[in-house]
Amino acid sequence: MKVNLLKPDVYGATASIMCIIHCVATPILFIAHAHTHGTIDNHNHAAAPIWWDYLDFIFLFVSFIAIKQTLQKSSRNWMKYVLWSTYSLLFLLIVNEKIEIIALAESVTYGVAIVLAGLHLFHLKYCQCNDEQCCLH
C-alpha cells in the first residue's frame, strides 16, 4: 500500500498528540460515564467499548506511515534511528498496556508519545530536504 502524505510530520505529530488525548481522556470519560449509568464491572473498572480500547492501534498505524514518509525526505540520517526507536518503544508500551505484562505508570506512555510528537515537529522545522540531492544518504 503506497500512501503519500504531503506533510507526514504534521500527521505523525497529530497522531501522537491524539494518542495522548485519548489516553488521558479514557479514564475520565469512562469513570464518569460508569458512575452516572452504573456500568462498573466486577473488578471496579468502567466498561469501555472495544473500538475505544483499540483506537491506540489506529494512531500507531498513522504514526508508522508518517515516519516511513518522513524519513524519505529527511536531511538527517540519525533521525531514522531516533524516530523508529521511539515508535518501537511506544508500540511496546501500548501492547504492554493491553496485555498487562509489566505494570507501568501511564506517564511513561504519555512521555514517549510526547517525545515522538516533538521529534516530528523538530524534523518538520530542522530536517526537511529542500531538493533531491540532500535526501541521498
KAKA-V619457 format. One record per pair of residues at least 12 apart in sequence whose C-alpha atoms are under 7 Angstrom apart, sorted by sequence separation. I is the first residue (numbers start at 1). J is the second residue. If there is no record, write none. Layout:
BEGIN
i: (I | I)
j: (J | J)
END
This chain:
BEGIN
i: (34 | 31 | 30 | 67 | 93 | 30 | 90 | 90 | 90 | 86 | 87 | 86 | 83 | 83 | 19 | 19 | 16 | 15 | 15 | 15 | 12 | 12 | 76 | 75 | 74 | 75 | 12 | 74 | 75 | 11 | 12 | 73 | 74 | 73 | 9 | 8 | 75 | 75 | 8 | 9 | 74 | 8 | 73 | 5 | 20 | 20 | 16 | 16 | 16 | 17 | 16 | 13 | 12 | 13 | 12 | 13 | 9 | 9 | 9)
j: (46 | 46 | 46 | 83 | 109 | 48 | 109 | 112 | 113 | 112 | 116 | 116 | 116 | 119 | 56 | 59 | 59 | 59 | 62 | 63 | 62 | 63 | 127 | 127 | 127 | 128 | 66 | 128 | 129 | 66 | 67 | 128 | 129 | 129 | 66 | 66 | 134 | 135 | 69 | 70 | 135 | 70 | 135 | 69 | 110 | 113 | 113 | 114 | 116 | 117 | 117 | 117 | 117 | 120 | 120 | 121 | 120 | 121 | 124)
END
